[in-house]
Amino acid sequence: MIVLELEQLGIFVELENSTINIVGTEHFSLEFQNEILAGIWFQTLLDLVETLPEFTL
């Protein structure tokens, strides 16, 4: 399991097998056909967050 905490937004995003769970004031899950697809989406999210000025200070 890999977890990304976006403290400024008050959410956790975790990759667990083929599911991405997003937890904040609400909870929802994105279920993918396999772990590879879930991993690609999660890595893309990490890459996008790293480019946001709010998170690169």
N, C-alpha and C positions, 0 to 999 in steps of 0.2 A: 504494500500500500504506500502510495506517495500522497502527501498532503501539502497543499498550498494554502497559507493563511493570508488573507488580505485584510489586515487589521484596520486600515483606514475605512474599509467598506463594511467591516464586521461580518465577513463570510469566510467559510472554509470550503475548499474544493479538494476532493480526494479522489484518487484513482485506485479502484479496488477491482482487480481482475478485468472484466470487460464493462465495468460500470463507473461512470463519473457521478459522484454525489456532490451536490452543492447545498451547503447548510448555512443559513443566516436566520432571518426572522421566519423564513419558510424553508422547507426541505424538498428538494426534488432530485430525481436521478435520471441520467441518460444511459440507457442500456444499449450497448453495441453488439454486433454479431460476433466479434471476437476481441481478444485483448490487444491485438495490433492496432485495430481501428481506434479503440479507446485511447491507447497510448499516443497515437498521432494527434488526436483532438486535444488531449491534455497537454502535450508538448507545444502545440500551436498556441494554446491559451497562455502557457508560460512565456513563450516568445513575445506574444502581444503585450502582456502585462509589463514585461521588462522594457518595452519601448515607450510606455506611457510616462510623460514627464512627472506625474504625481508619485511614481514609484522609483524614479531614477535620481532623486535628490541625494 
